[in-house]
Amino acid sequence: MPHNTVAVVGAAETTKMGVITDLSQIGLHADAALNAMADCGLKPSDIDGIACANETPVQLAHYLGITPTWIDGTAVGGCSFMIHVRHAAAAIEAGLAKTILITHGESGKSRIGNPMRAVHPQSLNGQFEQPFGPMGPPSMFTIPVLRYMKTYGVTEEQIAQVAVVQREWASKNPRATFRNLITTDDVLNSRMIAWPFRLLMCCLVTDGGGALILTSADRAKDFPTKPVYILGTGESAETPMISQMEDFTSSRAFRVAGPTAFKEAGIAHKDVDHLMIYDAFAHLPIYGLEDLGFLPKGEAAAFIAGRNTAPGGSLPLNTNGGGLSYMHSGMYGMYALQESVRQMRGIAPAQIPGAKISVCHGVGGMFAASGTVIFSNQAP
């Protein structure tokens, strides 16, 4: 896909964030969708493409009164929305649709209208991992991080610093769930979940959603919002079983999705002004920085602990506060995309002055899948 030919013209999150007891899952999708349409002056009849995960696009199209010419129900976990952006951009470039809506809504805390999640006993996970007793992501994600810590000598204190720094960003964001500053000791003294993860190293559990609207770059000038152009995208997958990763210290899916997006965008790492890396747990930004090529293997933990990604640092990272402090309804990728768009529009609560390029990188499942989107506010 030639870069800069597609732009985000609408972007919004749900009206409320955190604990939302008066909306079901599909209601959260609709709330976010209508907010995004209002953002750029559209109505449902203007939309001819739709994508979502955790809800089917068929149900959502019916609910919103949209008759699409293009649909995408890709559901590979929290990075599904990055992949939706990639697919939507390709669809617009191919002429399959003109105006595409991507939505997310999840009653992750209140559990209103959310489908039950279960590991089917006949699945690969059900046969080869669940019999050993893992209790969801907090215990599954410890497998790679323990190997990473042993291989590179990374300490609990360094991992705790990820949460400390991201809380600094959250303190600048009025919509963040947690805004009070924390220390390394606060993190290490928080409740043990599954070693080495303490409570403050784990993502929030919230309700919320968000939506994006994409169209061609040549149409973007007709909208009231500042266009945010898509420079490059990438996607990949490795394995549904974390125990079967090729290398516990690195994600193969990350190493494909990220470089693919950089190559398509035609940029170098030094060109990046702003970075979002999915942070369901505190180790994920460490993996992302290395697997995307920003740092050599084993150096990212010290880089973050050295405040290079903190406010005033050389590489602003997760400036909304991330899944650790901003919000995390279960599939976080949409909220990372929203922050990248805000930064490129110049309206983020913790705005990076003069930022022109933002990289947004996501993970699905336990390193199962990955999606990367590179944005710019510079017109083609």
C-alpha positions as a Markdown table, in Angstrom:
| # | Residue | x | y | z |
|---|---|---|---|---|
| 1 | Met | 0.0 | 0.0 | 0.0 |
| 2 | Pro | 1.5 | 3.4 | -0.9 |
| 3 | His | 1.9 | 5.4 | 2.3 |
| 4 | Asn | -0.1 | 8.5 | 3.1 |
| 5 | Thr | -3.0 | 7.6 | 0.8 |
| 6 | Val | -5.4 | 6.9 | 3.7 |
| 7 | Ala | -6.2 | 9.0 | 6.8 |
| 8 | Val | -8.0 | 8.9 | 10.1 |
| 9 | Val | -10.6 | 11.6 | 10.1 |
| 10 | Gly | -12.7 | 10.5 | 13.1 |
| 11 | Ala | -11.5 | 9.3 | 16.5 |
| 12 | Ala | -13.2 | 9.1 | 19.9 |
| 13 | Glu | -13.5 | 6.9 | 22.9 |
| 14 | Thr | -16.7 | 6.1 | 24.9 |
| 15 | Thr | -18.4 | 9.0 | 26.7 |
| 16 | Lys | -17.4 | 7.5 | 30.0 |
| 17 | Met | -14.4 | 5.3 | 30.9 |
| 18 | Gly | -13.6 | 3.1 | 33.8 |
| 19 | Val | -16.8 | 1.7 | 35.4 |
| 20 | Ile | -19.8 | 1.9 | 33.1 |
| 21 | Thr | -22.8 | 0.1 | 34.5 |
| 22 | Asp | -25.5 | 1.4 | 32.1 |
| 23 | Leu | -24.2 | 0.1 | 28.8 |
| 24 | Ser | -23.7 | -3.4 | 27.5 |
| 25 | Gln | -20.9 | -4.4 | 25.2 |
| 26 | Ile | -22.7 | -3.5 | 22.0 |
| 27 | Gly | -23.8 | -0.3 | 23.6 |
| 28 | Leu | -20.2 | 0.6 | 24.3 |
| 29 | His | -19.4 | -0.1 | 20.6 |
| 30 | Ala | -22.3 | 2.2 | 19.5 |
| 31 | Asp | -21.4 | 5.0 | 22.0 |
| 32 | Ala | -17.8 | 5.0 | 20.7 |
| 33 | Ala | -19.0 | 4.8 | 17.0 |
| 34 | Leu | -21.4 | 7.7 | 17.4 |
| 35 | Asn | -18.8 | 9.8 | 19.2 |
| 36 | Ala | -16.3 | 9.2 | 16.3 |
| 37 | Met | -19.0 | 10.1 | 13.8 |
| 38 | Ala | -19.8 | 13.3 | 15.6 |
| 39 | Asp | -16.1 | 14.1 | 15.8 |
| 40 | Cys | -15.9 | 14.3 | 12.0 |
| 41 | Gly | -19.5 | 15.2 | 11.1 |
| 42 | Leu | -20.7 | 11.9 | 9.7 |
| 43 | Lys | -23.9 | 9.8 | 10.3 |
| 44 | Pro | -24.3 | 6.0 | 9.9 |
| 45 | Ser | -25.5 | 6.3 | 6.4 |
| 46 | Asp | -22.2 | 7.8 | 5.4 |
| 47 | Ile | -20.3 | 4.6 | 6.5 |
| 48 | Asp | -19.8 | 1.8 | 3.9 |
| 49 | Gly | -17.2 | -0.3 | 5.8 |
| 50 | Ile | -17.1 | -1.7 | 9.3 |
| 51 | Ala | -14.7 | -3.7 | 11.4 |
| 52 | Cys | -14.7 | -4.8 | 15.0 |
| 53 | Ala | -13.6 | -7.6 | 17.4 |
| 54 | Asn | -15.2 | -9.2 | 20.4 |
| 55 | Glu | -18.5 | -8.3 | 18.7 |
| 56 | Thr | -19.4 | -9.4 | 15.2 |
| 57 | Pro | -19.4 | -6.8 | 12.5 |
| 58 | Val | -22.8 | -8.2 | 11.3 |
| 59 | Gln | -24.5 | -7.5 | 14.7 |
| 60 | Leu | -22.8 | -4.1 | 14.9 |
| 61 | Ala | -23.8 | -3.0 | 11.4 |
| 62 | His | -27.4 | -4.0 | 12.1 |
| 63 | Tyr | -27.3 | -2.2 | 15.4 |
| 64 | Leu | -26.0 | 1.0 | 13.9 |
| 65 | Gly | -28.1 | 0.8 | 10.7 |
| 66 | Ile | -25.1 | 0.5 | 8.4 |
| 67 | Thr | -25.2 | -1.5 | 5.1 |
| 68 | Pro | -21.5 | -2.0 | 4.4 |
| 69 | Thr | -19.7 | -3.0 | 1.2 |
| 70 | Trp | -16.7 | -4.2 | 3.3 |
| 71 | Ile | -16.6 | -5.9 | 6.7 |
| 72 | Asp | -13.8 | -7.3 | 8.8 |
| 73 | Gly | -14.2 | -9.4 | 12.0 |
| 74 | Thr | -10.6 | -10.2 | 12.6 |
| 75 | Ala | -10.3 | -11.1 | 16.2 |
| 76 | Val | -6.7 | -12.0 | 17.4 |
| 77 | Gly | -6.8 | -10.3 | 20.8 |
| 78 | Gly | -5.9 | -6.9 | 21.8 |
| 79 | Cys | -4.0 | -5.9 | 18.6 |
| 80 | Ser | -7.0 | -6.7 | 16.4 |
| 81 | Phe | -7.7 | -3.0 | 15.9 |
| 82 | Met | -4.2 | -2.3 | 14.6 |
| 83 | Ile | -4.8 | -5.1 | 12.1 |
| 84 | His | -8.3 | -3.6 | 11.3 |
| 85 | Val | -6.5 | -0.3 | 10.4 |
| 86 | Arg | -4.2 | -2.2 | 8.1 |
| 87 | His | -7.0 | -4.1 | 6.4 |
| 88 | Ala | -9.2 | -0.9 | 6.1 |
| 89 | Ala | -6.4 | 1.1 | 4.6 |
| 90 | Ala | -5.8 | -1.6 | 2.0 |
| 91 | Ala | -9.6 | -1.8 | 1.3 |
| 92 | Ile | -9.8 | 2.0 | 0.8 |
| 93 | Glu | -6.8 | 1.9 | -1.5 |
| 94 | Ala | -8.4 | -0.9 | -3.5 |
| 95 | Gly | -11.7 | 0.9 | -3.8 |
| 96 | Leu | -13.7 | -1.6 | -1.8 |
| 97 | Ala | -15.1 | 1.1 | 0.6 |
| 98 | Lys | -14.8 | 4.8 | 1.0 |
| 99 | Thr | -15.4 | 5.5 | 4.7 |
| 100 | Ile | -14.6 | 2.7 | 7.2 |
| 101 | Leu | -15.6 | 2.6 | 10.8 |
| 102 | Ile | -13.5 | 0.6 | 13.3 |
| 103 | Thr | -15.0 | 0.1 | 16.7 |
| 104 | His | -14.3 | -1.4 | 20.1 |
| 105 | Gly | -16.4 | -1.8 | 23.2 |
| 106 | Glu | -15.9 | -4.0 | 26.2 |
| 107 | Ser | -17.6 | -4.3 | 29.6 |
| 108 | Gly | -14.4 | -5.8 | 31.0 |
| 109 | Lys | -15.2 | -4.9 | 34.6 |
| 110 | Ser | -19.0 | -4.8 | 34.8 |
| 111 | Arg | -19.4 | -7.7 | 32.5 |
| 112 | Ile | -22.6 | -6.5 | 30.9 |
| 113 | Gly | -23.4 | -8.2 | 27.7 |
| 114 | Asn | -19.9 | -9.6 | 27.4 |
| 115 | Pro | -19.6 | -13.2 | 26.0 |
| 116 | Met | -18.2 | -15.8 | 28.3 |
| 117 | Arg | -14.5 | -16.5 | 27.7 |
| 118 | Ala | -13.4 | -20.1 | 28.1 |
| 119 | Val | -10.6 | -22.3 | 26.9 |
| 120 | His | -12.1 | -25.1 | 24.9 |
| 121 | Pro | -10.7 | -28.5 | 26.1 |
| 122 | Gln | -10.2 | -29.6 | 22.5 |
| 123 | Ser | -8.1 | -26.5 | 21.6 |
| 124 | Leu | -4.3 | -26.6 | 21.6 |
| 125 | Asn | -4.3 | -24.5 | 24.8 |
| 126 | Gly | -6.9 | -26.8 | 26.3 |
| 127 | Gln | -4.9 | -29.9 | 25.5 |
| 128 | Phe | -1.4 | -28.8 | 26.2 |
| 129 | Glu | -1.4 | -25.9 | 28.6 |
| 130 | Gln | -4.5 | -25.8 | 30.7 |
| 131 | Pro | -3.9 | -29.3 | 32.3 |
| 132 | Phe | -0.8 | -27.7 | 34.0 |
| 133 | Gly | -3.0 | -25.2 | 35.8 |
| 134 | Pro | -2.3 | -21.7 | 34.5 |
| 135 | Met | -4.7 | -19.1 | 35.8 |
| 136 | Gly | -5.1 | -16.7 | 32.8 |
| 137 | Pro | -2.7 | -14.0 | 31.5 |
| 138 | Pro | -0.9 | -13.1 | 34.8 |
| 139 | Ser | 0.4 | -16.6 | 35.2 |
| 140 | Met | 0.9 | -17.3 | 31.4 |
| 141 | Phe | 2.9 | -14.2 | 30.8 |
| 142 | Thr | 5.4 | -15.0 | 33.5 |
| 143 | Ile | 6.8 | -17.8 | 31.4 |
| 144 | Pro | 8.7 | -15.6 | 28.9 |
| 145 | Val | 9.5 | -12.8 | 31.4 |
| 146 | Leu | 11.3 | -15.2 | 33.8 |
| 147 | Arg | 13.5 | -16.4 | 31.0 |
| 148 | Tyr | 14.1 | -12.8 | 29.9 |
| 149 | Met | 15.2 | -11.8 | 33.4 |
| 150 | Lys | 17.5 | -14.7 | 33.7 |
| 151 | Thr | 19.1 | -14.3 | 30.3 |
| 152 | Tyr | 19.7 | -10.5 | 30.5 |
| 153 | Gly | 20.0 | -10.0 | 34.3 |
| 154 | Val | 17.0 | -7.8 | 34.4 |
| 155 | Thr | 15.7 | -7.1 | 37.9 |
| 156 | Glu | 12.3 | -6.7 | 39.5 |
| 157 | Glu | 13.1 | -3.1 | 40.2 |
| 158 | Gln | 13.7 | -2.4 | 36.5 |
| 159 | Ile | 10.4 | -4.0 | 35.6 |
| 160 | Ala | 8.7 | -2.0 | 38.3 |
| 161 | Gln | 10.1 | 1.2 | 36.7 |
| 162 | Val | 7.9 | 0.6 | 33.7 |
| 163 | Ala | 4.8 | 1.1 | 35.9 |
| 164 | Val | 6.3 | 4.0 | 37.7 |
| 165 | Val | 7.1 | 5.9 | 34.5 |
| 166 | Gln | 3.7 | 5.2 | 33.0 |
| 167 | Arg | 2.0 | 6.5 | 36.1 |
| 168 | Glu | 3.9 | 9.8 | 35.5 |
| 169 | Trp | 2.2 | 10.1 | 32.1 |
| 170 | Ala | -1.1 | 9.1 | 33.5 |
| 171 | Ser | -0.9 | 11.9 | 36.1 |
| 172 | Lys | -1.1 | 14.3 | 33.2 |
| 173 | Asn | -4.2 | 12.7 | 31.8 |
| 174 | Pro | -7.6 | 13.7 | 33.3 |
| 175 | Arg | -9.3 | 10.6 | 31.8 |
| 176 | Ala | -6.7 | 8.1 | 33.4 |
| 177 | Thr | -8.1 | 5.6 | 35.9 |
| 178 | Phe | -5.1 | 6.1 | 38.2 |
| 179 | Arg | -3.3 | 9.4 | 38.4 |
| 180 | Asn | -1.4 | 9.4 | 41.7 |
| 181 | Leu | 2.3 | 9.1 | 41.3 |
| 182 | Ile | 3.9 | 5.9 | 42.6 |
| 183 | Thr | 7.4 | 4.8 | 43.5 |
| 184 | Thr | 9.4 | 1.6 | 42.8 |
| 185 | Asp | 8.7 | 0.6 | 46.4 |
| 186 | Asp | 5.0 | 1.1 | 45.9 |
| 187 | Val | 5.1 | -1.3 | 43.0 |
| 188 | Leu | 7.3 | -3.9 | 44.7 |
| 189 | Asn | 5.1 | -3.8 | 47.9 |
| 190 | Ser | 1.9 | -4.2 | 46.0 |
| 191 | Arg | 0.1 | -7.5 | 46.2 |
| 192 | Met | 1.9 | -10.5 | 44.6 |
| 193 | Ile | -0.1 | -11.9 | 41.7 |
| 194 | Ala | 2.3 | -14.3 | 40.0 |
| 195 | Trp | 6.1 | -13.8 | 40.4 |
| 196 | Pro | 7.5 | -11.5 | 39.3 |
| 197 | Phe | 4.3 | -9.7 | 38.7 |
| 198 | Arg | 2.9 | -7.5 | 41.5 |
| 199 | Leu | -0.5 | -5.9 | 41.2 |
| 200 | Leu | 0.9 | -2.6 | 39.9 |
| 201 | Met | 2.7 | -4.5 | 37.1 |
| 202 | Cys | -0.6 | -5.8 | 35.8 |
| 203 | Cys | -3.1 | -4.0 | 33.7 |
| 204 | Leu | -6.3 | -2.5 | 34.9 |
| 205 | Val | -9.7 | -4.1 | 34.5 |
| 206 | Thr | -12.2 | -1.5 | 33.2 |
| 207 | Asp | -15.1 | -0.8 | 30.9 |
| 208 | Gly | -14.9 | 1.3 | 27.8 |
| 209 | Gly | -14.3 | 1.5 | 24.1 |
| 210 | Gly | -13.3 | 3.6 | 21.1 |
| 211 | Ala | -13.7 | 4.1 | 17.4 |
| 212 | Leu | -11.8 | 5.3 | 14.4 |
| 213 | Ile | -13.1 | 6.4 | 11.0 |
| 214 | Leu | -10.8 | 6.1 | 7.9 |
| 215 | Thr | -11.1 | 7.5 | 4.4 |
| 216 | Ser | -8.8 | 8.3 | 1.5 |
| 217 | Ala | -6.3 | 11.1 | 2.0 |
| 218 | Asp | -7.7 | 13.1 | -0.9 |
| 219 | Arg | -11.1 | 13.2 | 0.8 |
| 220 | Ala | -9.7 | 14.0 | 4.2 |
| 221 | Lys | -9.5 | 17.7 | 3.5 |
| 222 | Asp | -13.3 | 17.8 | 3.4 |
| 223 | Phe | -13.6 | 16.9 | 7.1 |
| 224 | Pro | -13.5 | 19.4 | 10.0 |
| 225 | Thr | -10.9 | 17.4 | 11.8 |
| 226 | Lys | -7.1 | 17.4 | 11.3 |
| 227 | Pro | -6.2 | 14.3 | 9.2 |
| 228 | Val | -3.8 | 11.8 | 10.6 |
| 229 | Tyr | -2.2 | 9.8 | 7.7 |
| 230 | Ile | -1.2 | 6.2 | 7.8 |
| 231 | Leu | 2.4 | 5.8 | 6.8 |
| 232 | Gly | 2.9 | 2.1 | 7.3 |
| 233 | Thr | 1.3 | -1.0 | 8.8 |
| 234 | Gly | 2.3 | -4.6 | 9.7 |
| 235 | Glu | 0.8 | -7.7 | 11.1 |
| 236 | Ser | 1.8 | -11.2 | 12.1 |
| 237 | Ala | 1.2 | -14.2 | 14.4 |
| 238 | Glu | 3.3 | -16.8 | 16.1 |
| 239 | Thr | 1.5 | -19.3 | 18.3 |
| 240 | Pro | -1.6 | -19.5 | 20.4 |
| 241 | Met | 0.5 | -21.3 | 23.1 |
| 242 | Ile | 3.0 | -19.2 | 25.0 |
| 243 | Ser | 4.8 | -22.4 | 25.9 |
| 244 | Gln | 5.6 | -22.9 | 22.2 |
| 245 | Met | 7.3 | -19.5 | 21.5 |
| 246 | Glu | 10.4 | -19.8 | 19.3 |
| 247 | Asp | 12.3 | -17.7 | 21.8 |
| 248 | Phe | 11.0 | -16.6 | 25.2 |
| 249 | Thr | 13.1 | -13.4 | 25.2 |
| 250 | Ser | 11.6 | -12.2 | 21.9 |
| 251 | Ser | 8.3 | -12.2 | 19.9 |
| 252 | Arg | 8.6 | -13.5 | 16.4 |
| 253 | Ala | 5.3 | -11.7 | 15.6 |
| 254 | Phe | 6.7 | -8.4 | 16.9 |
| 255 | Arg | 9.8 | -8.9 | 14.7 |
| 256 | Val | 7.7 | -9.3 | 11.6 |
| 257 | Ala | 4.9 | -6.7 | 12.2 |
| 258 | Gly | 7.1 | -3.9 | 13.3 |
| 259 | Pro | 9.8 | -4.0 | 10.5 |
| 260 | Thr | 7.1 | -4.5 | 7.9 |
| 261 | Ala | 5.4 | -1.2 | 9.0 |
| 262 | Phe | 8.8 | 0.6 | 9.1 |
| 263 | Lys | 9.7 | -0.6 | 5.6 |
| 264 | Glu | 6.3 | 0.4 | 4.2 |
| 265 | Ala | 6.5 | 3.9 | 5.9 |
| 266 | Gly | 10.1 | 4.4 | 4.7 |
| 267 | Ile | 11.3 | 5.8 | 8.0 |
| 268 | Ala | 14.1 | 5.1 | 10.4 |
| 269 | His | 13.9 | 4.8 | 14.2 |
| 270 | Lys | 15.4 | 8.2 | 14.6 |
| 271 | Asp | 12.4 | 9.7 | 12.8 |
| 272 | Val | 9.9 | 8.5 | 15.5 |
| 273 | Asp | 8.7 | 11.2 | 17.8 |
| 274 | His | 6.1 | 9.3 | 19.8 |
| 275 | Leu | 5.6 | 5.6 | 20.6 |
| 276 | Met | 2.8 | 3.5 | 21.9 |
| 277 | Ile | 3.5 | -0.1 | 22.9 |
| 278 | Tyr | 0.8 | -2.3 | 24.3 |
| 279 | Asp | 1.3 | -2.8 | 28.0 |
| 280 | Ala | -1.1 | -5.3 | 29.5 |
| 281 | Phe | 1.9 | -6.2 | 31.7 |
| 282 | Ala | 5.0 | -4.2 | 32.6 |
| 283 | His | 7.4 | -6.4 | 30.6 |
| 284 | Leu | 5.7 | -5.7 | 27.2 |
| 285 | Pro | 7.2 | -2.3 | 26.5 |
| 286 | Ile | 10.6 | -3.9 | 27.1 |
| 287 | Tyr | 10.0 | -6.6 | 24.5 |
| 288 | Gly | 8.5 | -4.0 | 22.1 |
| 289 | Leu | 11.4 | -1.6 | 22.2 |
| 290 | Glu | 13.8 | -4.4 | 21.4 |
| 291 | Asp | 11.8 | -6.4 | 18.8 |
| 292 | Leu | 10.9 | -3.2 | 16.9 |
| 293 | Gly | 14.6 | -2.4 | 16.7 |
| 294 | Phe | 14.8 | 0.7 | 18.9 |
| 295 | Leu | 17.3 | -1.0 | 21.2 |
| 296 | Pro | 19.6 | -4.0 | 21.2 |
| 297 | Lys | 18.5 | -7.1 | 23.1 |
| 298 | Gly | 18.7 | -6.8 | 26.8 |
| 299 | Glu | 19.0 | -3.0 | 27.0 |
| 300 | Ala | 15.3 | -1.8 | 27.1 |
| 301 | Ala | 14.8 | -2.3 | 30.8 |
| 302 | Ala | 17.7 | -0.1 | 31.7 |
| 303 | Phe | 16.6 | 2.4 | 29.0 |
| 304 | Ile | 13.2 | 2.8 | 30.6 |
| 305 | Ala | 14.7 | 2.8 | 34.1 |
| 306 | Gly | 17.0 | 5.6 | 32.9 |
| 307 | Arg | 13.9 | 7.7 | 32.2 |
| 308 | Asn | 14.4 | 7.9 | 28.5 |
| 309 | Thr | 10.7 | 7.1 | 27.9 |
| 310 | Ala | 9.5 | 9.3 | 30.8 |
| 311 | Pro | 8.2 | 12.9 | 30.4 |
| 312 | Gly | 11.1 | 14.9 | 29.1 |
| 313 | Gly | 12.9 | 11.8 | 27.8 |
| 314 | Ser | 14.2 | 11.2 | 24.3 |
| 315 | Leu | 11.5 | 8.7 | 23.3 |
| 316 | Pro | 8.1 | 9.4 | 24.8 |
| 317 | Leu | 6.3 | 6.1 | 25.4 |
| 318 | Asn | 2.7 | 5.3 | 26.3 |
| 319 | Thr | 1.9 | 8.9 | 27.0 |
| 320 | Asn | -1.8 | 8.2 | 28.0 |
| 321 | Gly | -0.6 | 6.1 | 30.9 |
| 322 | Gly | -1.0 | 2.8 | 29.1 |
| 323 | Gly | -3.0 | -0.2 | 30.1 |
| 324 | Leu | -1.2 | -0.1 | 33.5 |
| 325 | Ser | -2.7 | 3.3 | 34.5 |
| 326 | Tyr | -5.0 | 4.8 | 31.8 |
| 327 | Met | -7.5 | 2.0 | 31.1 |
| 328 | His | -7.6 | -1.6 | 30.0 |
| 329 | Ser | -10.9 | -3.3 | 29.2 |
| 330 | Gly | -9.4 | -6.5 | 28.1 |
| 331 | Met | -8.3 | -5.6 | 24.6 |
| 332 | Tyr | -6.2 | -2.5 | 24.8 |
| 333 | Gly | -5.1 | -1.8 | 21.3 |
| 334 | Met | -7.9 | 0.7 | 20.5 |
| 335 | Tyr | -6.8 | 3.0 | 23.3 |
| 336 | Ala | -3.2 | 3.0 | 22.1 |
| 337 | Leu | -4.4 | 3.9 | 18.6 |
| 338 | Gln | -6.5 | 6.7 | 20.1 |
| 339 | Glu | -3.5 | 8.2 | 21.9 |
| 340 | Ser | -1.4 | 8.1 | 18.7 |
| 341 | Val | -4.1 | 9.9 | 16.8 |
| 342 | Arg | -4.4 | 12.5 | 19.6 |
| 343 | Gln | -0.7 | 13.1 | 19.5 |
| 344 | Met | -0.7 | 13.6 | 15.8 |
| 345 | Arg | -3.6 | 16.0 | 16.0 |
| 346 | Gly | -1.8 | 17.9 | 18.7 |
| 347 | Ile | -4.6 | 17.6 | 21.3 |
| 348 | Ala | -3.2 | 14.9 | 23.7 |
| 349 | Pro | -3.3 | 15.8 | 27.4 |
| 350 | Ala | 0.5 | 15.1 | 27.6 |
| 351 | Gln | 1.2 | 16.5 | 24.1 |
| 352 | Ile | 4.7 | 16.0 | 22.7 |
| 353 | Pro | 5.7 | 19.3 | 21.1 |
| 354 | Gly | 6.3 | 19.1 | 17.4 |
| 355 | Ala | 5.6 | 15.4 | 17.1 |
| 356 | Lys | 5.2 | 14.4 | 13.5 |
| 357 | Ile | 5.4 | 10.6 | 13.5 |
| 358 | Ser | 3.9 | 8.1 | 16.0 |
| 359 | Val | 4.4 | 4.4 | 16.1 |
| 360 | Cys | 1.6 | 2.3 | 17.6 |
| 361 | His | 2.4 | -1.4 | 18.3 |
| 362 | Gly | 0.1 | -4.0 | 19.7 |
| 363 | Val | 0.1 | -7.6 | 21.0 |
| 364 | Gly | -2.7 | -10.1 | 20.9 |
| 365 | Gly | -3.1 | -12.9 | 23.4 |
| 366 | Met | 0.1 | -14.0 | 25.1 |
| 367 | Phe | 2.5 | -12.9 | 22.3 |
| 368 | Ala | 0.2 | -14.8 | 19.9 |
| 369 | Ala | -0.3 | -12.0 | 17.4 |
| 370 | Ser | 0.9 | -8.5 | 16.6 |
| 371 | Gly | 0.0 | -5.4 | 14.7 |
| 372 | Thr | 1.8 | -2.1 | 14.0 |
| 373 | Val | 0.6 | 1.1 | 12.6 |
| 374 | Ile | 2.7 | 4.2 | 11.9 |
| 375 | Phe | 0.9 | 7.6 | 11.8 |
| 376 | Ser | 1.9 | 11.0 | 10.6 |
| 377 | Asn | 0.3 | 14.4 | 10.6 |
| 378 | Gln | 2.2 | 15.5 | 7.5 |
| 379 | Ala | 0.1 | 15.8 | 4.3 |
| 380 | Pro | 1.2 | 13.7 | 1.3 |
